[in-house]
C-alpha cells in the first residue's frame, strides 16, 4: 500500500496484463488519474477487459465501483504475448488423431471461429462451448 503514496517516480510491474484482478487494479486506481503517470501494456489486451478499455482510449474507467478518469499516458508494446498464435497452435496440435477439439480461450469473432474453420477443414471435430455449457467427456 505504501507504493500508492509515491509521488516522484516508480516502475510498478504487474502480472495481470488484462487488469481484471490482483494488485494492478489498486495501482491503476491510485495512478491512472495522474497526468504525470504512464501505463505501459505489454502484450495483448482482450476485448471486455479493463486493460482493453484503457488501451482503446476510455476517458474514465470503473475500478472498485469508482469512476477513475484516465489522464495517464497510455502506451502499448505488442509482440510480447505469452499466448500462441494460430500457426503455433496448429503446429502443437499436429496431425495426431483427436476425437474432438474444444476451443475455450480467445476472442470469439476474431480468432476462435477462424481457428475452428481451419481445424474443420483439416478434418478435426471442433466445438466452441458457450458460457456455462456443460460438456460430457467420455
C-alpha positions in Angstrom: 0.0 0.0 0.0 2.9 2.3 0.6 3.6 2.3 -3.1 0.4 4.3 -3.6 1.9 7.3 -1.8 5.0 7.6 -4.1 4.9 10.8 -6.0 8.4 11.1 -7.5 8.7 8.1 -9.7 8.4 4.4 -9.7 8.1 1.4 -12.0 5.4 -1.0 -11.0 5.3 -4.3 -12.8 2.1 -6.3 -12.6 1.4 -9.8 -13.7 -2.3 -9.3 -14.6 -2.0 -7.9 -18.1 -5.7 -7.8 -18.6 -6.1 -5.8 -15.3 -9.0 -7.9 -14.2 -7.6 -8.9 -10.9 -4.8 -8.5 -8.4 -2.8 -5.6 -7.1 -2.7 -3.9 -10.6 -6.3 -2.6 -10.1 -5.2 -0.8 -6.9 -2.2 0.7 -8.7 -4.4 1.9 -11.5 -6.9 3.3 -9.1 -4.2 5.4 -7.4 -2.3 6.4 -10.6 -4.4 6.3 -13.7 -5.9 9.7 -12.9 -2.4 11.3 -12.6 -1.2 13.2 -15.7 2.4 12.5 -14.8 1.9 8.7 -14.8 2.4 6.4 -17.7 0.8 2.9 -18.1 2.5 0.5 -20.4 0.7 -2.5 -21.6 3.0 -5.3 -22.9 1.2 -7.9 -24.9 -2.4 -8.5 -25.7 -5.5 -7.0 -24.1 -8.6 -8.9 -24.8 -11.9 -7.3 -25.5 -14.1 -6.7 -22.5 -11.1 -6.3 -20.1 -10.2 -3.2 -18.1 -6.9 -3.2 -20.0 -8.6 -3.1 -23.4 -10.9 -0.2 -22.3 -7.8 1.8 -21.3 -5.9 0.9 -24.4 -8.9 1.8 -26.6 -8.9 5.3 -25.1 -11.6 5.4 -22.5 -11.9 8.7 -20.8 -12.7 7.1 -17.5 -13.0 3.5 -16.2 -14.7 1.9 -13.3 -12.4 0.4 -10.7 -13.8 -0.9 -7.4 -17.1 0.9 -8.0 -15.3 4.2 -8.5 -15.1 6.1 -11.8 -11.4 6.9 -12.4 -10.5 9.4 -15.1 -7.8 8.2 -17.5 -5.3 11.1 -17.5 -2.1 9.0 -17.5 -0.2 8.5 -20.8 -1.1 5.0 -22.1 1.5 3.0 -24.2 1.3 -0.4 -25.7 4.1 -2.7 -26.7 2.9 -5.5 -28.8 4.6 -8.8 -29.6 5.2 -10.0 -26.0 2.1 -12.0 -25.5 2.6 -15.4 -24.0 -0.3 -16.8 -26.0 0.3 -18.9 -29.1 -0.9 -17.7 -32.4 -2.8 -19.8 -34.9 0.3 -21.3 -36.7 1.8 -22.3 -33.3 -1.4 -23.9 -32.1 -1.8 -25.9 -35.3 1.9 -27.0 -35.1 1.3 -28.0 -31.4 -1.8 -30.0 -32.3 -0.1 -31.7 -35.2 -1.7 -34.5 -37.2 -2.5 -36.8 -34.4 -5.9 -38.3 -34.2 -8.2 -36.5 -31.9 -11.8 -37.2 -31.2 -12.7 -33.6 -30.6 -11.0 -30.3 -30.0 -12.7 -27.7 -27.7 -11.7 -24.0 -28.2 -12.3 -22.2 -24.9 -9.9 -19.3 -24.8 -9.6 -16.4 -27.2 -11.7 -13.8 -28.9 -14.7 -15.5 -30.3 -15.2 -13.5 -33.6 -11.6 -12.6 -34.2 -9.8 -15.9 -33.6 -11.8 -18.8 -32.3 -14.3 -19.1 -35.2 -11.5 -18.8 -37.7 -9.4 -21.4 -36.0 -12.5 -23.7 -35.8 -12.9 -23.3 -39.6 -9.2 -24.2 -40.2 -9.4 -27.2 -37.9 -12.6 -28.5 -39.5 -11.1 -28.1 -43.0 -8.3 -30.3 -41.7 -10.8 -33.0 -40.6 -10.9 -32.2 -36.9 -14.2 -32.2 -35.0 -14.1 -28.9 -33.2 -16.5 -27.2 -30.8 -16.7 -23.8 -29.2 -18.6 -24.3 -25.9 -20.8 -21.5 -24.8 -20.7 -19.8 -21.4 -21.9 -22.2 -18.8 -22.4 -25.0 -21.3 -21.7 -28.5 -19.9 -19.5 -30.8 -21.9 -19.6 -34.6 -21.4 -16.2 -36.1 -21.9 -16.2 -39.9 -22.1 
